[in-house]
Each structure stands twice: as structure tokens, then as C-alpha cells.
């Protein structure tokens, strides 16, 4: 089979076409049969067999002499909704107009559906014949999922009338086609924040007395102390003036770190949600809950593509966080094919991470690298909480081994004093104790998958004991 590649670029047009011409080999068998008939006819002295074989050879040679026609098409693509919600069906209409002078007797059109979308109604392809000036139209529907999705070039495969040669052409649409699916961030419950705080007022109790809401201590009255903080009960009993000190609550600086390496795109079943999708959804809940509690929150990814939203607060920051989690290429529904250099990533992450920040690390813990990274971040003075979606299965011995190794990593992290929460999976979540060797435990054998919010609430209740 021979192949010829030809790339063309028109300086006056935004379209770019890449053509590849190959021989299909359709008539190879016919030639062999025809030669066999000629041979048998000669040996048996049967002129009809020789004539039939000669006709077959002649037709096959004639088919080989031609070339596949060029698919000179003007392609336009439209979508019914450019900003759908997750789960919505979006109708895609593709029109291919034959702008050339040649008839296309056998034309196959395959649209470039983004890898993160699934065609749910109608195939994204059509087979037809096109005369000059004619237009082929086909429709299909895709189910929207989180992220920004751009269509790839339409692929046109044109064969000659005999089908002996075909030319493949990748054709860009007249205008780029994309949809942006930005889900609303779900509200989450309370999250397991640690003791590191900033000077901003927030919701993490400290050991510092000030103008909080919880009693901390009393001290001698000083001139200028507000009357509302004088201990009038003590004044009535002893006649002495004293001032109440209340426990201050300060804001925490939190960075949500999502594991988006290729190895993190795992799922218990082929059609199930990947661990990255589960992590992004949970990070969205955490982002909303932390901002609502007055904390300063940032977003980062562990992966080949850079993603960094510095910790911040306010409505503008909330909109940026929502956009980052929904559409940033580093959190795409499918993994990147770029190479990942973990040491370079870690140095850059350490430079960016505020000194008072703690890290909520969302990772499926499918390899030792994720657990090692959590320990390294913790060793550099940043409190780490690992939040791990369970993407393991139990169908095969290999699946069960992966699950066993993952749970061993969870136990090692807890033994190192790092909090860890597991959710999802077939057996629900696991919780751990506090840094320093407090009580830890695992919950197994409860049917059904446990949601992120329920797993966090259960773990938080255990840590507060």
C-alpha cells in the first residue's frame, strides 16, 4: 500500500487542509483470481476462462491508473447551545459544500468530536456522494460535560469510482467551534482545616485572645477597654473591674491541589466518572465552603499543564475559581499528552505557596508518587489533608491488588500524622485521626458509595473528639 501526504495552506483563507492518498488494495484479490483463471484457461485450453481473466486484469489495471478525487469542501458547523449545563444535550449541525469541480462519487465525512464529549444521538459521520456545488448535511447530539471543548477538523475520505484509491483530508471549519460548560459550584459543608491561620478574621479558632465570640480569659481592666467587655458579674461580686478576653477566629489560607496527572484519570468502570472529575467536583464544594467561611482559597494542579490561582477572597475571586475549575486546560476531562517533570513542578509550587498556607490535596492515591508528595509538602511546614476519591474496582485479582496498595498508602499517611479522607467506591469512606497519633479508624463493609460531604462530615466529627 502506497501513501502520499500533501499539506496545503491557502494564504487568503483560514482553512487548512492536510491530504493523504493511499491505495485501498480492493482489486488485489481480483487480479490474483483473474491471473489464476487465465492460467487455468491456458492449461485446459478453455478460451472463455482466458477471456474472463483478461477482462478482470484489464479492469483492475484501469482502476489502478486513476487517482482519488480531491475533497475541496467548505465546512460549517453550528451548535444549538454554546454554553450548556452539565448533562445537557447539544445538537451539532455540520454542512459540507463541494466547492470543487470534481464529482465525489464515494465520500465519507467524520466530524472531529472533542475527546471529552460523548455522541448520544446519531453518529457523527455520514457516507454520501457529492456533485459540484452540492451540500451534504448531517446532525448529531453530544452530552455536555464540564470544561471547554473545541472541535477538531472534519475528516473527509474520498474514493474514486472503482474504490481503488482514497484520499483523506482534514478540513478546518470556516469558524472555530467550541462549547463552554461551566457548572455551578455546589455548596459544601464544613471542611477539616488545621491550625495555620492568617491575620485576617475568619472561622478557625486560635489560642489568641481578642474580639472573638468565645470566652478565652480575663485580665485586669485597662483604661479605654470597651464597656461591653467588662465582667460586670465579677464587679458585682468583688467590686473589681476586669475585662473579658474572647478567643479570636482567624482566616486560613488554603490551596486546593488537584492531582491531574495521566495516572489520576482512572475509573472503576469504563463508563464511570474518572477520579479527576470526582476531585474537581469535590474541590468545587470545598472552594465554595471555604470562601463562605471567610477563608482565603487558591487552586493548583499536579500535572504537566500549569494551573495556579493565588489564594484570595471575595466575589470576583469566587468567579475566577469557578472558571478555573470548569475550563482550565490543566483540568480537562481527558489527560494531557505533555510530559510531566515532578521535581520542576514541586520547586515551582513551593515558590508560589504562601508560608502560612495549608493544602487540601485531592488525589486517588493510585501510586506512591502522590503519597510521597503529600509527605514532602507536609515536611516543608504546610499542613496537608489528603482527600481521596476511591476509583478502584474488585472485578479481578489485579483490581483487588491496586485497592490493597491504595489503602496501604492511606494507612502510611495517617501513621505520618497526615489527615486523610476517602469517599466514593464500593465500600464508602475511611477516616483517620489527628496529627500526633490520636485515634484513627477505617470504615469498611458499608454498602453503597459515600459522598464527599458525608465522608468529610464523618471525619471531622472523629477529629474533633
N, C-alpha and C positions, 0 to 999 in steps of 0.2 A: 504494500500500500504506500503510495507516494503522497507527500503533503507539501503544500506551498503556502507560506504565510505572507500576507501583504497588508501593511498598515498604511492607511490613508488619512490625511488631515486636511480639511478644507479651511483655508485662512479666512474665508468670508462667512463661515458657518460655525456655530458652536458644537455641531455634531462631530463625533469621532467614530470611525468605523475600523474595525480590525477584521480582516478576512483570512480564512484558512480554507484551502481547497484540497480535497482528498479524493482518491478513488475508492468507491464503496466495495469493489470486488464482487458485485452482484452477478456479473457474467462469467466469472472464473469457472464455475461449475458447468455452465453451458458450453464453454469452449472445450472442456475436457470430455463432456459427453459427445459433442459433435465430432471431435477427433476420433473418439472411440468408434462412432458409427461409420466414419469414413474407413477406418482400419478394417472393421468387420465387413463392410461392403466390398472392399477390395479383395480381402481373403476369400469371401464367399461368392464373389462375382455377382453382387447384387447392386445394380446401378441406383435403384431407389434409395437405398441406405446411404450411398455415397452422395447423392443429391441432397438428401435431408441434412446430412452432416455438413456439407458445403454451405448450405443456406444458414445453418446455425453459426458456423465460423464467420461467415460474412457479416451477419447481423451483429455478432459480438464485436468484430473489428470495427464496424461502423459506429457502434455505441462508444467505443474507446476513443474515437477520433474527436468527438465533440468536447466542449467544456461546459461546466456548470454555469448557469446564468448568475449574474451579479444581482443581489437583492438591494437595489437602490430604493430605500424606503424612507419616508418621512413618518416618524413615530411620535405620537402624542399620547400622554397618559394622564388621566384625571382620577381623583379620589373623591368620594362622597363627603368625607369629613377629614379635614387636615389636623384637627385637634380632638380626637376621640377620647373617651374614658376607657380605662382598662376593661377588657371583655367585650367592648362594642364591636359590631361587625361593620367593616368599611368596604364599600363596593368600589372596585377598581375597574375602570374602562380604558381599554387600550385600542388605539386606532393606528393601523399601518397602511399608508398610502404608497402605491407603487409609482414612484416619481421617475422611473427609468423608461426606456423604450422597449425593453425585452419582456416577453411573456414569462411568467414564473409558473411553470406547469405543476411543480410539486414544492410547496413552501410550508415549512414548519416554523411556527413562532412560539418561543418560550420566554415568558416575561421574567425579569430579574427580581423576584420577590426577596425582600430583605431576609437574612437568615433568622432574625428574631421574631418573624411573623409566621403565622400558620394559615394556609389557604383552607377555608372551611366550606365554601360553596362554589363549586365549579372549578375545573382545572385552570391553572394559569398558563394555558397553551392552546394552540389551535393548529389544525392542518388544513390547508386550502390551496387554491390556485388563483393567481392574480394576473389580470391583463394590465397593460399600461394604463395608468390613470384610475385604476380600481382601488378600492379601500376594503380592508378586512378589519372587522371589529369583534372583539370578544370581551366578556366581563367575568369577573370572579370576585369573591369576597375574602377578606382576611380578618382574623380576630386580633384586635389591638392589644398590645402589651406594653408595659412600662418602657419608656425610652424614646429616643429619636431614631426613626427608621428611614433610611434613604434607599430608593430603588436602584438596583444595578442595571446595566444596559440590557435591552431586549436582545435575545439571541435568535437570529433568523438562519435557518438551514434550507438552502435552495438546491434542488437537484435538477438535472436535465431530464428530458422526457424519458430517456431509457433508464434513468436511475443509476447510471454507472459512475457518475461523478457528483459530488456535492460540495457546496461552498458555504462555510459557516461565517456569519457576520455578526459581530456585536455592535449594536446601534444604540447610541445615547438618545434619550428622549429630547424633544425640542426644548423642554424646560425641565430642570431637576424636579423629581417627585419625592416628597417626604411627608411623613406624618409625625406629630409630636404628641405622645401620650404622657401626660403629667398627672399622676394620681394625687388625690388629696391625702395629706399625711394624717393617718389615724391617730387619735389621742391615746396615749398610753397611761399606765398607772405610775405609781412611784417607782423610782429606779434605785438600785443599790449603789449610791455614791459613797465615797470614802471620806477621809478626814481632810484632804488637801483643799484649801479654800483660797479665795482672793479677798481683797479688801472691799469688794462690792457686797452690798446687802443681798442676802438670798435666803435659802431654806436649810442649809447644813448647819446644825448646832455646833458651837465651838466651846472651848473652855475659857473664853474671854468674856468678862463682864462688860455690859454696855446697855444699850437701849433696845433690848430684845423684848420677848414676851414671856420667857420662862425664868423663874427665880434662880439666881446664881449665888448671891451672898449679900451681906450687909456691911456697911462701913460707917465711919463717923461722918456726921453731917459737915459739909463744906459750904462756905458762903457761895451762893449762886446756884446750888442744886435746885432743880425744879421741885415745886411743892407736891406734884403728883407722884414723886418717887420717895417722899419721906415716909418712913414707917410710923404711921400715926398710932397704931396699936401699941408699939413699944413706948412711944411718947406718953400715951395714957397710963401705961403700967409703971414706968420708971421715971418719967419726966425728962428723959434724954432724947436728943434728936439723933436720928440715924437715917442713912439713905440706902434704899434698896438697889442692889446691882442685879440686873437681869442678864440672862445668857444671850449673847449676840448670835444671830444667824447670818452667815455669810454665803456668798455665791461661790459655787465651784466652777472651775474651768475644766471642761470635759471635751475630749476629742473622740469622736466615733470613728473607729478604724475598721473598715470592711475588707475582708480577705477576698480579693478579686483575681487571684492567680488562676491559671488554667486548671490546676488541680482542685480548685474550690467549686468548679462548675459540675458538681456531682448531684445525683438524684437517686432515690431508692428504686425508681422505675423509669423507663424511657420517656413516658409522657408526664412525669411528675415535675413539680416545681424544683428548680435547682437550689442548692444551698446558698448561692449568691443572691437569688431572688428572695429567698427567705430572710437572709441577712439584711438586704436593703429594706424590706418591709418592716423588720424589727427596728432597724436604725431609724426609720421614719417615725415610728412610735416613740422611740427614745428621744429623738430630736424635739418633737412636739412637747413631750412631757417635761423635759429639762428646761426648755425655753419658758414654758408656762410656769415653772417653779422659780424663775429668776436666775437660772444658771447661764453661764456663757458656754456656748457649744460650737464645736468645729467638726469638720468632716474630712477624712483622709481615706485613701485606699492602699491596700497592699497588693501591688500588681505592676505590670510593665508600663501602663499608661499613668501619667501623673494626674492626681486629683488632690487638691488642697483648698479647703475653705477655712480660713483662720477662725478661731473661736470668737463669737460675738453674740449680740442680743438685739432684740427689737424686731419690729415688723418687717423692715427691709431685709434684715439678716434671715428671718424666717422664710421669706420668699426666695432668697438665694439658696438656702438649704434645700427647700422643696425642689427647686430647679436642678440642683446638683444631683440629688438622689434620683431624680426622674430621668434626666437626659445626659448626664456626663458620660462621655465615651468610655471612661475607665470602669463604669458600672453597667456596661451594655449587657443585654440578655445573653449574648454569646461571647466566648472568650476571645481575647486579642491574640494575634499570631506573632506579636512582638516578643523579643527575648526579655527576660526578667533577670536583673542583677541585684540580688538581695543585699549585698554589702553596700552598694551605692545607694540603694533605696533607704537603708537604715541610717546612713550618715545624713542624708537629706532630711529625713523625718526627724532625727534628733535635733538638727539645727532649727527646724520650724517649730518644734513642740515647746510651748511655754514652760518655764521652770516649775510653775505651780499646777500644771495640768495633770489630770488623771485620764486614763484611756479605757474606753469600753471597746473591747476587741471582739468583733463578730467574725467567727471562723468556724467551719465544720470540723476542724482538727483532723483532717484526713491524712496528715503526715507529721513527722517530727519537727519540720521547719516552723510550723505555726506555734507549737508549744515552746520551742526554743526562743522564738521571737518574743513571746509573752514574758518569758523569764528575763530576757535581756532588757526589755523596756522597764520592767519592774526593778531590776538591779540598778538602773540609772536613776532611780528615785521617783519614778512615776507610778502611782498605784494603778494596777491593772485589774480589770474584771473581764473574764472571758465569757462571752455569750455565744453558745454553740448550737446551731440547728443540727438535728440528727438527720443526716441524709444516707444512713447505712441501711442495708437490707439483710434478710436472713435466708434468702432463697437457696443459696449454695454455700458450700464449705468456705469458699473464698470470701463471700459476703460476711459470714459469721466471724471470720478471722479479722477482717477490716473493722468490724464492730468491736471486737475484743480489744484490738490495738487502740482504737479511739478512746475507749473507756479507761484503758490504762493511762493514756495521756491525761485524761481528766483527773484521775487519782494523783498522778505525779504533780500536776499543777496545784491541786489542793494541798498536797503534802508540803509544797514550797510556800504555802501561805497565800496563794493567789485564788481569789474567788472565781468560781465557775458555775455557770447556769446552763443547763441543756433543755431544749424544748423540741417538740415535734417527734417524729419517729413512731415506731410501733409501741413503745413502752413508756412514753412520756418523759418527763424531765428528771433531772438529778440535781441535787443541791449540795452545797458544801458549807463548811464552817468559816469562821473569821480567821484573819491572819493571826498567826501565833499559836495555832493548834487547838482552837476551840472545836466544839463538836461538829463533825461532818457526817454526811449520810448520803445515801443514794436511794431513790425510789424506783423500783422496777416491778414489772408484773402487773401494772395497772393498764387495762385495755384502753385502746384509743390513743390518739396523739394529743399532747398537751400544747396549748397555745403559748405564745411568748409572754403575754401579760400574766397568765396564770402561773407559769413557771417562775417569773420574776417575783410575783407576789408571794409565792410559797417560799422561795429562797430568802427573800427579805425578812419574812417572819421568822425563819430559822436563825438568820444572822443577828436579829435583834434580841434573841434570848440571852 
